[in-house]
Amino acid sequence: MHVLGIYRERQFSPGKVDADAAILDAVLDQLRGNGLETAAVEPSRPGAWPGQAVDLVLAMCQGAEPLRRLSAFEQAGAIAINSALGIRNCYRDLLNPGLARAGVPIPAGTLVETAAPLQPGSMLGLELSLPLYVKRGDLHALGADDVQRVETLDELRRALGGFAARGVGHAYLQQEIEGVLVKFYGVSGGEYFTALPDRGELDDTVHRQIAAAASAAAAAIGLEAWGGDAVVGRDGRFWIIDFNDWPSFARVREPAAHAIARRALALLQRARLSASRAGLP
């Protein structure tokens, strides 16, 4: 069985290049320990990608061309963690509609053109109120200015203008939710989940509710290794405010690596059984 790991592009991994590489390397180590042949490549070096078929691809890449190549591996029969479609679904333009389809609680939000004039009355049509967060409308945050909190209409106009000046054509406006920020990490198939509040302890019931919502969101988006952010209000209600394909898992790297490897082996076993039943070699 041949496994290919694809590291995340440096431009999509600001300040986390080593942490992102570490979780992928840890999973590859686990799979080698189970007798699988592994290799890893930088997505910026297409000449280093194997020409032979692979059985499993562990993909952290996010750019258009690496995702096209990943999709080709999938079409040739490889299992992908995560799939090209799942990764693309985490782009901002598709993420929040996907979360809404999953039926999980999310703040009100909308995608807007950064260069379009924003009139004082137009906020009413968006069903949003200040303060809110302005996020770049394509990828996750790549820099400090890619997520901005604004309290006034003038601040909102400046934030949108800044995105437009940088060539970011769309921004996502998201209603601010007050409460405790919770970082969560998961692996599909019930292999792993943890939620870590930035202060205090998380009620067990709320922990289970976030786990169920996050698992439903991952299934709807099409992810196997995932993470995100939630906000828990004083009354125990929560909202998922962000969702990511294969985070660095830096705070929980060891258990996450074991869980991702278990999930990979389970998916490979399932594929072998399906092929055997179909009479395929």
Secondary structure, DSSP 8 states (H G I E B T S, - for coil): -EEEEE---GGGSTT-HHHHHHHHHHHHHHHHHTT-EEEEE-TT-GGGS-SS--SEEEE---SHHHHHHHHHHHHTT-EEES-HHHHHTTSHHHHHHHHHHHT-----EEEEETTS---TTHHHHTT--SSEEEEESSSS--SGGGEEEE-SHHHHHHHHHHHHHTT--EEEEEE---SEEEEEEEETTTTEEEEEESSS---HHHHHHHHHHHHHHHHHHT-SEEEEEEEE-TTS-EEEEEEEES---GGGHHHHHHHHHHHHHHHHHHHHHHHHHTT--
